[in-house]
């Protein structure tokens, strides 16, 4: 049976141990002594599942926002290279707001 990381994550320790009994792999040896975090990683290793949760942005154009952030960072570096700091605060605030927009759109 094929499992996903999210599916395994929501199972109890007892259910994960039952799954590990069916698998003959070096990573799940001693599964009866493992806690849930270690058992989950061992099962992911044994089943070849990526144990990292991947997020993606929904409802925004992430590449366009990242392009704006890169341009603003160049502008920020130019301002920092000079001794005058007059336009620095608005640039930093805009970078912060764009990053916040990306984080809010993550699912």
C-alpha positions in Angstrom: 0.0 0.0 0.0 1.3 3.4 -0.9 1.5 6.0 1.9 2.0 9.7 1.9 3.8 11.8 4.5 0.6 13.6 5.5 -1.2 10.3 5.9 1.5 8.8 8.1 1.8 12.0 10.1 -1.8 11.8 11.2 -1.6 8.1 12.3 -1.0 7.0 15.9 2.2 5.5 17.1 0.5 2.1 17.3 -0.6 2.3 13.7 2.9 3.4 12.6 4.4 0.4 14.4 1.9 -1.9 12.6 3.0 -0.5 9.3 6.7 -0.9 10.2 6.1 -4.6 11.0 5.2 -5.2 7.3 8.3 -3.5 6.0 11.7 -5.2 6.0 14.2 -2.3 6.0 17.2 -1.4 8.0 15.7 2.0 9.0 12.7 0.5 10.8 14.6 -2.0 12.9 13.8 -1.4 16.6 10.5 0.4 15.7 8.9 -0.8 18.9 11.3 1.3 20.8 11.0 4.5 18.7 8.8 7.5 19.5 6.5 8.9 16.8 9.0 11.5 15.4 11.8 8.9 14.9 9.4 6.3 13.7 7.9 8.6 11.1 11.3 9.5 9.7 12.3 5.8 9.6 9.2 4.9 7.7 9.7 7.7 5.3 13.2 6.5 4.7 12.1 2.9 4.3 9.2 3.8 1.9 11.2 6.3 -0.1 8.9 9.2 0.9 10.1 12.8 1.2 9.7 13.7 4.9 9.6 17.4 4.2 6.3 19.2 3.7 6.3 21.3 0.6 4.3 24.5 0.4 3.2 26.4 -2.6 1.7 29.8 -3.1 -1.9 30.1 -4.2 -3.6 33.2 -5.7 -0.5 35.3 -6.3 2.3 35.5 -9.0 5.2 34.5 -6.8 7.9 35.0 -9.5 6.7 38.6 -10.1 6.8 39.4 -6.4 10.2 37.8 -6.0 11.5 39.9 -9.0 10.3 43.0 -7.2 12.0 41.9 -4.0 15.3 41.4 -5.8 15.0 44.9 -7.4 14.2 46.4 -4.1 17.2 44.6 -2.5 19.5 46.1 -5.1 18.1 49.5 -4.4 18.6 48.9 -0.7 22.2 48.0 -1.3 22.7 51.1 -3.3 21.3 53.3 -0.5 23.5 51.5 2.0 26.6 52.1 -0.1 26.0 55.8 0.1 26.0 57.6 3.5 22.5 59.0 3.0 19.8 56.9 4.5 16.8 59.0 3.6 15.0 56.5 1.3 16.0 53.4 3.2 12.9 52.9 5.4 10.3 52.8 2.6 12.4 50.3 0.7 12.8 48.0 3.7 9.1 48.3 4.5 8.1 47.3 0.9 10.5 44.3 1.0 8.9 43.3 4.3 5.3 43.7 2.9 6.1 41.7 -0.2 7.6 38.8 1.8 4.6 38.9 4.1 2.3 38.6 1.0 4.1 35.5 -0.1 4.0 33.9 3.3 0.3 34.5 3.6 -0.4 32.9 0.2 1.4 29.7 1.2 -0.7 26.5 1.5 
